[in-house]
Amino acid sequence: MPITVDIDVMLARRKMSVGELAERVGITPANLAVLKNGRAKAVRFATLAALCEVLKCQPGDLLRWEAEDAAGG
C-alpha cells in the first residue's frame, strides 16, 4: 500500500510507549498496533485527531504517501 504510517517515529520523538499512547487516545493497544504496522484499511478522523492532539503533531507527520514501484503494482 502506498500509504506509510509513521506513528513509531513520533512515539520515539515523544519518548512514549504504544501502551501509553493507546490509553491517552482511547483505543486498544492491539488496534493501535494494527494502525502503527500499516495493516489498517481505514482510520477514523476522530482517531487521527486524537493521535495528533496527544502527539502534538499534524496528520502529515503520521501518514505519508509513497509511490509504488512499477514491479510492485
Biopython code that builds the backbone (N, CA, C, O; Angstrom):
import numpy as np
from Bio.PDB.StructureBuilder import StructureBuilder

atoms = [
    (1, "MET", "N", (0.853, -1.175, 0.000)),
    (1, "MET", "CA", (0.000, 0.000, 0.000)),
    (1, "MET", "C", (0.899, 1.239, 0.000)),
    (1, "MET", "O", (1.895, 1.277, 0.722)),
    (2, "PRO", "N", (0.569, 2.220, -0.777)),
    (2, "PRO", "CA", (1.436, 3.391, -0.882)),
    (2, "PRO", "C", (1.339, 4.369, 0.293)),
    (2, "PRO", "O", (2.075, 5.356, 0.318)),
    (3, "ILE", "N", (0.454, 4.125, 1.264)),
    (3, "ILE", "CA", (0.378, 4.986, 2.442)),
    (3, "ILE", "C", (1.233, 4.362, 3.551)),
    (3, "ILE", "O", (1.041, 3.202, 3.916)),
    (4, "THR", "N", (2.166, 5.137, 4.074)),
    (4, "THR", "CA", (3.047, 4.676, 5.143)),
    (4, "THR", "C", (2.654, 5.387, 6.432)),
    (4, "THR", "O", (2.403, 6.592, 6.437)),
    (5, "VAL", "N", (2.605, 4.635, 7.513)),
    (5, "VAL", "CA", (2.235, 5.179, 8.816)),
    (5, "VAL", "C", (3.506, 5.337, 9.650)),
    (5, "VAL", "O", (4.261, 4.382, 9.836)),
    (6, "ASP", "N", (3.731, 6.542, 10.144)),
    (6, "ASP", "CA", (4.947, 6.854, 10.899)),
    (6, "ASP", "C", (4.680, 7.107, 12.377)),
    (6, "ASP", "O", (5.335, 7.950, 12.989)),
    (7, "ILE", "N", (3.729, 6.389, 12.951)),
    (7, "ILE", "CA", (3.435, 6.570, 14.369)),
    (7, "ILE", "C", (4.656, 6.212, 15.212)),
    (7, "ILE", "O", (4.926, 6.872, 16.216)),
    (8, "ASP", "N", (5.390, 5.186, 14.822)),
    (8, "ASP", "CA", (6.557, 4.782, 15.601)),
    (8, "ASP", "C", (7.614, 5.886, 15.659)),
    (8, "ASP", "O", (8.306, 6.030, 16.667)),
    (9, "VAL", "N", (7.740, 6.662, 14.583)),
    (9, "VAL", "CA", (8.686, 7.780, 14.567)),
    (9, "VAL", "C", (8.276, 8.824, 15.606)),
    (9, "VAL", "O", (9.102, 9.315, 16.375)),
    (10, "MET", "N", (6.983, 9.151, 15.612)),
    (10, "MET", "CA", (6.500, 10.156, 16.565)),
    (10, "MET", "C", (6.578, 9.640, 18.001)),
    (10, "MET", "O", (6.861, 10.409, 18.920)),
    (11, "LEU", "N", (6.332, 8.353, 18.199)),
    (11, "LEU", "CA", (6.458, 7.774, 19.541)),
    (11, "LEU", "C", (7.891, 7.913, 20.040)),
    (11, "LEU", "O", (8.119, 8.268, 21.196)),
    (12, "ALA", "N", (8.847, 7.635, 19.176)),
    (12, "ALA", "CA", (10.255, 7.753, 19.566)),
    (12, "ALA", "C", (10.609, 9.202, 19.886)),
    (12, "ALA", "O", (11.304, 9.474, 20.864)),
    (13, "ARG", "N", (10.131, 10.128, 19.062)),
    (13, "ARG", "CA", (10.414, 11.549, 19.300)),
    (13, "ARG", "C", (9.811, 12.036, 20.618)),
    (13, "ARG", "O", (10.389, 12.888, 21.294)),
    (14, "ARG", "N", (8.657, 11.495, 20.974)),
    (14, "ARG", "CA", (7.967, 11.921, 22.198)),
    (14, "ARG", "C", (8.342, 11.055, 23.399)),
    (14, "ARG", "O", (7.882, 11.295, 24.516)),
    (15, "LYS", "N", (9.188, 10.037, 23.157)),
    (15, "LYS", "CA", (9.600, 9.101, 24.220)),
    (15, "LYS", "C", (8.369, 8.526, 24.935)),
    (15, "LYS", "O", (8.262, 8.554, 26.161)),
    (16, "MET", "N", (7.446, 8.005, 24.117)),
    (16, "MET", "CA", (6.177, 7.487, 24.618)),
    (16, "MET", "C", (6.025, 6.037, 24.164)),
    (16, "MET", "O", (6.441, 5.677, 23.062)),
    (17, "SER", "N", (5.430, 5.215, 25.012)),
    (17, "SER", "CA", (5.195, 3.818, 24.656)),
    (17, "SER", "C", (3.877, 3.677, 23.894)),
    (17, "SER", "O", (3.019, 4.558, 23.938)),
    (18, "VAL", "N", (3.739, 2.556, 23.200)),
    (18, "VAL", "CA", (2.494, 2.254, 22.493)),
    (18, "VAL", "C", (1.343, 2.173, 23.491)),
    (18, "VAL", "O", (0.251, 2.677, 23.226)),
    (19, "GLY", "N", (1.584, 1.549, 24.620)),
    (19, "GLY", "CA", (0.543, 1.420, 25.638)),
    (19, "GLY", "C", (0.073, 2.760, 26.165)),
    (19, "GLY", "O", (-1.125, 2.983, 26.338)),
    (20, "GLU", "N", (1.022, 3.658, 26.420)),
    (20, "GLU", "CA", (0.663, 4.989, 26.917)),
    (20, "GLU", "C", (-0.140, 5.763, 25.873)),
    (20, "GLU", "O", (-1.141, 6.401, 26.197)),
    (21, "LEU", "N", (0.308, 5.701, 24.612)),
    (21, "LEU", "CA", (-0.416, 6.394, 23.542)),
    (21, "LEU", "C", (-1.821, 5.839, 23.400)),
    (21, "LEU", "O", (-2.782, 6.602, 23.302)),
    (22, "ALA", "N", (-1.952, 4.524, 23.389)),
    (22, "ALA", "CA", (-3.275, 3.902, 23.247)),
    (22, "ALA", "C", (-4.202, 4.353, 24.364)),
    (22, "ALA", "O", (-5.365, 4.673, 24.117)),
    (23, "GLU", "N", (-3.696, 4.380, 25.592)),
    (23, "GLU", "CA", (-4.518, 4.793, 26.731)),
    (23, "GLU", "C", (-4.948, 6.249, 26.597)),
    (23, "GLU", "O", (-6.109, 6.581, 26.837)),
    (24, "ARG", "N", (-4.020, 7.110, 26.218)),
    (24, "ARG", "CA", (-4.331, 8.543, 26.124)),
    (24, "ARG", "C", (-5.262, 8.850, 24.958)),
    (24, "ARG", "O", (-6.047, 9.797, 25.023)),
    (25, "VAL", "N", (-5.179, 8.047, 23.880)),
    (25, "VAL", "CA", (-6.044, 8.257, 22.713)),
    (25, "VAL", "C", (-7.409, 7.609, 22.931)),
    (25, "VAL", "O", (-8.414, 8.078, 22.397)),
    (26, "GLY", "N", (-7.446, 6.536, 23.711)),
    (26, "GLY", "CA", (-8.704, 5.857, 23.980)),
    (26, "GLY", "C", (-8.988, 4.707, 23.032)),
    (26, "GLY", "O", (-10.145, 4.410, 22.738)),
    (27, "ILE", "N", (-7.923, 4.053, 22.549)),
    (27, "ILE", "CA", (-8.086, 2.852, 21.731)),
    (27, "ILE", "C", (-7.260, 1.737, 22.357)),
    (27, "ILE", "O", (-6.406, 1.988, 23.208)),
    (28, "THR", "N", (-7.517, 0.512, 21.935)),
    (28, "THR", "CA", (-6.774, -0.608, 22.498)),
    (28, "THR", "C", (-5.361, -0.643, 21.925)),
    (28, "THR", "O", (-5.138, -0.206, 20.796)),
    (29, "PRO", "N", (-4.408, -1.158, 22.696)),
    (29, "PRO", "CA", (-3.055, -1.313, 22.155)),
    (29, "PRO", "C", (-3.034, -2.179, 20.896)),
    (29, "PRO", "O", (-2.221, -1.952, 20.000)),
    (30, "ALA", "N", (-3.927, -3.171, 20.826)),
    (30, "ALA", "CA", (-3.982, -4.037, 19.638)),
    (30, "ALA", "C", (-4.412, -3.239, 18.411)),
    (30, "ALA", "O", (-3.832, -3.396, 17.336)),
    (31, "ASN", "N", (-5.423, -2.386, 18.563)),
    (31, "ASN", "CA", (-5.867, -1.566, 17.427)),
    (31, "ASN", "C", (-4.817, -0.540, 17.032)),
    (31, "ASN", "O", (-4.644, -0.251, 15.847)),
    (32, "LEU", "N", (-4.118, 0.011, 18.011)),
    (32, "LEU", "CA", (-3.042, 0.940, 17.698)),
    (32, "LEU", "C", (-1.920, 0.221, 16.953)),
    (32, "LEU", "O", (-1.332, 0.784, 16.030)),
    (33, "ALA", "N", (-1.617, -1.018, 17.345)),
    (33, "ALA", "CA", (-0.578, -1.798, 16.664)),
    (33, "ALA", "C", (-0.961, -2.067, 15.208)),
    (33, "ALA", "O", (-0.106, -2.016, 14.324)),
    (34, "VAL", "N", (-2.232, -2.352, 14.956)),
    (34, "VAL", "CA", (-2.701, -2.571, 13.583)),
    (34, "VAL", "C", (-2.465, -1.318, 12.746)),
    (34, "VAL", "O", (-1.991, -1.399, 11.613)),
    (35, "LEU", "N", (-2.793, -0.176, 13.305)),
    (35, "LEU", "CA", (-2.581, 1.086, 12.600)),
    (35, "LEU", "C", (-1.093, 1.372, 12.437)),
    (35, "LEU", "O", (-0.647, 1.733, 11.348)),
    (36, "LYS", "N", (-0.332, 1.215, 13.499)),
    (36, "LYS", "CA", (1.097, 1.516, 13.500)),
    (36, "LYS", "C", (1.868, 0.653, 12.505)),
    (36, "LYS", "O", (2.827, 1.111, 11.884)),
    (37, "ASN", "N", (1.441, -0.598, 12.361)),
    (37, "ASN", "CA", (2.145, -1.522, 11.478)),
    (37, "ASN", "C", (1.646, -1.485, 10.039)),
    (37, "ASN", "O", (2.067, -2.293, 9.212)),
    (38, "GLY", "N", (0.748, -0.549, 9.740)),
    (38, "GLY", "CA", (0.296, -0.387, 8.364)),
    (38, "GLY", "C", (-0.699, -1.433, 7.896)),
    (38, "GLY", "O", (-0.902, -1.589, 6.692)),
    (39, "ARG", "N", (-1.325, -2.156, 8.821)),
    (39, "ARG", "CA", (-2.288, -3.192, 8.436)),
    (39, "ARG", "C", (-3.726, -2.695, 8.436)),
    (39, "ARG", "O", (-4.632, -3.425, 8.035)),
    (40, "ALA", "N", (-3.948, -1.455, 8.881)),
    (40, "ALA", "CA", (-5.299, -0.900, 8.929)),
    (40, "ALA", "C", (-5.767, -0.541, 7.526)),
    (40, "ALA", "O", (-4.979, -0.076, 6.702)),
    (41, "LYS", "N", (-7.037, -0.756, 7.260)),
    (41, "LYS", "CA", (-7.629, -0.394, 5.975)),
    (41, "LYS", "C", (-8.212, 1.014, 6.014)),
    (41, "LYS", "O", (-8.440, 1.623, 4.969)),
    (42, "ALA", "N", (-8.455, 1.531, 7.216)),
    (42, "ALA", "CA", (-9.048, 2.859, 7.372)),
    (42, "ALA", "C", (-8.691, 3.391, 8.750)),
    (42, "ALA", "O", (-8.297, 2.642, 9.644)),
    (43, "VAL", "N", (-8.836, 4.697, 8.899)),
    (43, "VAL", "CA", (-8.667, 5.327, 10.203)),
    (43, "VAL", "C", (-9.731, 6.416, 10.323)),
    (43, "VAL", "O", (-9.922, 7.212, 9.403)),
    (44, "ARG", "N", (-10.413, 6.445, 11.452)),
    (44, "ARG", "CA", (-11.430, 7.477, 11.679)),
    (44, "ARG", "C", (-10.736, 8.813, 11.902)),
    (44, "ARG", "O", (-9.670, 8.888, 12.512)),
    (45, "PHE", "N", (-11.363, 9.858, 11.395)),
    (45, "PHE", "CA", (-10.811, 11.197, 11.603)),
    (45, "PHE", "C", (-10.717, 11.517, 13.091)),
    (45, "PHE", "O", (-9.783, 12.194, 13.518)),
    (46, "ALA", "N", (-11.673, 11.039, 13.881)),
    (46, "ALA", "CA", (-11.635, 11.289, 15.325)),
    (46, "ALA", "C", (-10.393, 10.640, 15.947)),
    (46, "ALA", "O", (-9.763, 11.222, 16.830)),
    (47, "THR", "N", (-10.050, 9.457, 15.492)),
    (47, "THR", "CA", (-8.854, 8.780, 15.996)),
    (47, "THR", "C", (-7.601, 9.510, 15.543)),
    (47, "THR", "O", (-6.673, 9.700, 16.329)),
    (48, "LEU", "N", (-7.567, 9.920, 14.285)),
    (48, "LEU", "CA", (-6.421, 10.668, 13.761)),
    (48, "LEU", "C", (-6.261, 11.984, 14.527)),
    (48, "LEU", "O", (-5.144, 12.373, 14.869)),
    (49, "ALA", "N", (-7.364, 12.662, 14.791)),
    (49, "ALA", "CA", (-7.316, 13.919, 15.540)),
    (49, "ALA", "C", (-6.799, 13.683, 16.956)),
    (49, "ALA", "O", (-5.998, 14.468, 17.463)),
    (50, "ALA", "N", (-7.250, 12.610, 17.594)),
    (50, "ALA", "CA", (-6.796, 12.296, 18.953)),
    (50, "ALA", "C", (-5.303, 11.967, 18.960)),
    (50, "ALA", "O", (-4.579, 12.389, 19.862)),
    (51, "LEU", "N", (-4.841, 11.218, 17.960)),
    (51, "LEU", "CA", (-3.411, 10.916, 17.850)),
    (51, "LEU", "C", (-2.603, 12.201, 17.716)),
    (51, "LEU", "O", (-1.579, 12.373, 18.377)),
    (52, "CYS", "N", (-3.071, 13.098, 16.859)),
    (52, "CYS", "CA", (-2.372, 14.367, 16.649)),
    (52, "CYS", "C", (-2.373, 15.219, 17.920)),
    (52, "CYS", "O", (-1.376, 15.866, 18.239)),
    (53, "GLU", "N", (-3.482, 15.215, 18.633)),
    (53, "GLU", "CA", (-3.559, 16.001, 19.862)),
    (53, "GLU", "C", (-2.575, 15.480, 20.906)),
    (53, "GLU", "O", (-1.839, 16.256, 21.515)),
    (54, "VAL", "N", (-2.567, 14.170, 21.108)),
    (54, "VAL", "CA", (-1.690, 13.574, 22.116)),
    (54, "VAL", "C", (-0.220, 13.715, 21.727)),
    (54, "VAL", "O", (0.626, 14.020, 22.567)),
    (55, "LEU", "N", (0.077, 13.487, 20.437)),
    (55, "LEU", "CA", (1.470, 13.544, 19.978)),
    (55, "LEU", "C", (1.912, 14.959, 19.612)),
    (55, "LEU", "O", (3.079, 15.188, 19.297)),
    (56, "LYS", "N", (0.971, 15.907, 19.655)),
    (56, "LYS", "CA", (1.256, 17.308, 19.306)),
    (56, "LYS", "C", (1.928, 17.392, 17.932)),
    (56, "LYS", "O", (3.044, 17.889, 17.781)),
    (57, "CYS", "N", (1.189, 16.878, 16.934)),
    (57, "CYS", "CA", (1.707, 16.846, 15.570)),
    (57, "CYS", "C", (0.570, 17.068, 14.575)),
    (57, "CYS", "O", (-0.588, 17.228, 14.963)),
    (58, "GLN", "N", (0.909, 17.076, 13.315)),
    (58, "GLN", "CA", (-0.048, 17.215, 12.226)),
    (58, "GLN", "C", (-0.294, 15.837, 11.601)),
    (58, "GLN", "O", (0.555, 14.955, 11.720)),
    (59, "PRO", "N", (-1.448, 15.635, 10.934)),
    (59, "PRO", "CA", (-1.707, 14.344, 10.275)),
    (59, "PRO", "C", (-0.576, 13.926, 9.328)),
    (59, "PRO", "O", (-0.254, 12.742, 9.221)),
    (60, "GLY", "N", (0.012, 14.890, 8.653)),
    (60, "GLY", "CA", (1.108, 14.582, 7.732)),
    (60, "GLY", "C", (2.366, 14.073, 8.418)),
    (60, "GLY", "O", (3.244, 13.504, 7.770)),
    (61, "ASP", "N", (2.457, 14.278, 9.735)),
    (61, "ASP", "CA", (3.575, 13.714, 10.486)),
    (61, "ASP", "C", (3.379, 12.224, 10.742)),
    (61, "ASP", "O", (4.337, 11.503, 11.018)),
    (62, "LEU", "N", (2.134, 11.768, 10.647)),
    (62, "LEU", "CA", (1.804, 10.369, 10.926)),
    (62, "LEU", "C", (1.575, 9.543, 9.674)),
    (62, "LEU", "O", (1.821, 8.337, 9.674)),
    (63, "LEU", "N", (1.106, 10.179, 8.604)),
    (63, "LEU", "CA", (0.770, 9.471, 7.368)),
    (63, "LEU", "C", (1.494, 10.113, 6.197)),
    (63, "LEU", "O", (1.570, 11.338, 6.101)),
    (64, "ARG", "N", (2.024, 9.285, 5.308)),
    (64, "ARG", "CA", (2.637, 9.820, 4.089)),
    (64, "ARG", "C", (2.396, 8.868, 2.938)),
    (64, "ARG", "O", (2.236, 7.663, 3.128)),
    (65, "TRP", "N", (2.371, 9.426, 1.747)),
    (65, "TRP", "CA", (2.151, 8.654, 0.533)),
    (65, "TRP", "C", (3.489, 8.406, -0.132)),
    (65, "TRP", "O", (4.314, 9.312, -0.241)),
    (66, "GLU", "N", (3.704, 7.175, -0.577)),
    (66, "GLU", "CA", (4.897, 6.799, -1.325)),
    (66, "GLU", "C", (4.434, 6.083, -2.579)),
    (66, "GLU", "O", (3.611, 5.170, -2.518)),
    (67, "ALA", "N", (4.970, 6.505, -3.722)),
    (67, "ALA", "CA", (4.628, 5.845, -4.983)),
    (67, "ALA", "C", (5.107, 4.400, -4.944)),
    (67, "ALA", "O", (6.192, 4.096, -4.448)),
    (68, "GLU", "N", (4.267, 3.517, -5.482)),
    (68, "GLU", "CA", (4.676, 2.124, -5.584)),
    (68, "GLU", "C", (5.565, 1.985, -6.811)),
    (68, "GLU", "O", (5.359, 2.662, -7.818)),
    (69, "ASP", "N", (6.557, 1.100, -6.720)),
    (69, "ASP", "CA", (7.419, 0.891, -7.882)),
    (69, "ASP", "C", (6.663, 0.126, -8.954)),
    (69, "ASP", "O", (5.635, -0.492, -8.676)),
    (70, "ALA", "N", (7.164, 0.166, -10.166)),
    (70, "ALA", "CA", (6.481, -0.448, -11.305)),
    (70, "ALA", "C", (6.288, -1.939, -11.118)),
    (70, "ALA", "O", (5.269, -2.483, -11.544)),
    (71, "ALA", "N", (7.239, -2.613, -10.493)),
    (71, "ALA", "CA", (7.135, -4.058, -10.280)),
    (71, "ALA", "C", (6.142, -4.391, -9.173)),
    (71, "ALA", "O", (5.517, -5.451, -9.196)),
    (72, "GLY", "N", (5.993, -3.481, -8.197)),
    (72, "GLY", "CA", (5.132, -3.745, -7.059)),
    (72, "GLY", "C", (3.679, -3.459, -7.310)),
    (72, "GLY", "O", (2.842, -3.837, -6.490)),
    (73, "GLY", "N", (3.333, -2.814, -8.396)),
    (73, "GLY", "CA", (1.931, -2.610, -8.678)),
    (73, "GLY", "C", (1.624, -1.197, -8.907)),
    (73, "GLY", "O", (0.471, -0.849, -9.161)),
]
sb = StructureBuilder()
sb.init_structure("model")
sb.init_model(0)
sb.init_chain("A")
sb.init_seg("    ")
for serial, (resi, resn, name, xyz) in enumerate(atoms, 1):
    if name == "N":
        sb.init_residue(resn, " ", resi, " ")
    sb.init_atom(name, np.array(xyz, "f"), 0.0, 1.0, " ", f" {name:<3s}", serial, name[0])
structure = sb.get_structure()
